[in-house]
Amino acid sequence: MDAFTAGLLQRIRATESDLSRARDEGDDFLVEVEQGELDDLRRLAAEHGVEVGATSV
């Protein structure tokens, strides 16, 4: 796995964690921010052929 792929997957995992925490805390604004970031990261992964796997957040 190259550095780009590893970094992207790590950012996705971190963002999923942040999104989960925001949901648990009931922070609607932060949920929107983190969901947008996650959507962008997943789009970037798809554009570069990086398989994200079955994540559920």
N, C-alpha and C positions, 0 to 999 in steps of 0.2 A: 504494500500500500504506500503510495507516495504521500508527501507532506501535505499537499493540497487536500487530498481525500481524507486523510487523518484529521486535519484541522477542521474541515467542514463537518465531518461526523461528530467531532467533539463539540463544536458550536451548536449543532442540532441537539445533542444530548443536554447540553447546558441550558439551552433555550426551553426545551421540553420541561426540564426541572423547574426553571423559573416560572413557566406558565402554570405548572401544577401548583406551585407555591402561591402564586397570585390568585388562583381560583380558590385555594384553601382559605386564604385570608379575606376573600370577598372583595378584592381590589379590582373593580370592573375596568378602570382605565388601564391598569397594568396588564390585565388579561388581554385587552385589545392590542396593546403595544407588543406584547410577547407573541401573540398569535400572528400578527403581521410579520414580525421578524422570522418566526418559524415558517410561515408560508413562503417568504423570500428565500430562506435557506433551502427549503425543499425544492423550490423552483430551480435554484442554482444547481443543486445536486442533480436534478433531472436533466438539465441542459448539458451537464458534463458527464452524464452516464454513471453517476455515483448512486449505487443502490443503498437506500436509507434503511430498508427493512420495515418490518411491521411494528411501528411504534404507535402507541395509543395515548394521545393526550388531547 
